[in-house]
């Protein structure tokens, strides 16, 4: 595809994903030789209407110089005129090239960088050339059958075959938010001023993403375990996803899978690897093969990151508040917080489960910063990124955006923070948006 046409598709990706009706284009794209039936079947299997639109646009960019004008013509033929005009941008209509008989026979072949008498009189015209095989002059003359061959169609890469999770159930799934703000005096942990701001943002955000949201406040160690157990015993069969969000103080612990732990308001900490085990395929069969997402706003330890110097062009300065606080506790080695002798549903000997993503507000071992008035850096930016990009981007891409923006903040003009995630998802994950929940896919 012409680079300028790729740019047009990329610039208009958001309205295309929102409004495109792929099912009305399949016959035309197949008839014009842009896609094969196998490719169209793969697009149809990618999920919701928006998932199919994303896959179609991604594949379209790889289908040669005829793909863009044929796509525009298909939009016109299907009555999707606003999108066709959007792509043309006021220019004269692009006329699709009429395929020759040879093109009709081999619609997926790509032109090779060789010249041939067949294309001298028609510059720019796509022809599937018959290419002579070059052989050393001292070799015997080959038989006529082996002298010429038709080039094979390009192979689809592994990246092209990445699927998307099914995310069209309504509601999409359960979202549990545990918000620990006020800690008991004997816990030796400060109250987390500003955490209610985080909680309110995330409750509204995940409701807008079509989740059933339950908020639990100021839970002790055993209460955290109880709520996770209750969640794991629910029947998630009607749903496509499950989300757990924990806002609390955190600490670094010994681990063999997922680092970190979060504190109950009474002091003891629940290791993150125990938290994820509640929803893995063995303990929650109705979530097998479905994405389980965990968002942890807590410190990963007590170390403060002062960062390193870079060129001013490398960052966009963004200064945190002078009163920013941390959610840190020193590293715990207490056998009580790690004991599994009475917890058969959280054995550390289970294999690492699939379809799980754990997003941490900070790198393991380091503190996480929170403003008493506007909430934590991580949640504020996560909420903003979801609001602006959930329509068009997958979750992993959006978390990379979060990482970049948070990394540019500074606490007290000195300290930095770097979020990250442990990703065991097998497919791309696109959230539902409010407009998706209101219109059929």
Secondary structure, DSSP 8 states (H G I E B T S, - for coil): --HHHHHHHHHTHHHHHHH--GGGTHHHHHHTTSS-HHHHHHHHTT-SHHHHHHHHHHHHTTS-THHHHHHHHHHHHTT-HHHHHHHHTTS---------HHHHHSTT----S---GGGSSSTT-----EEE----TTS----HHHHEEE-------TGGG--B-----SS-EEEEEEE-----GGGT----TTHHHHHHHHHHHHHHTTEEEEEEES--HHHHHHHHHHHHTS--TT-SEEEEEEES-EE-B--SSS--EEE-TTS-EEEHHHHHHTTSTTT-GGGTTSEEEEEEES-SSSB-B------GGG---EE--TT-EE-B---B--HHHH--TT-GGG-TTS---SSEEEEESS-TTB--EEETTTEEHHHHHHHHHHHHHTTTS-HHHHHHHHHHHHHTEEBTTTBB---EEEE--SSB-----HHHHHS--
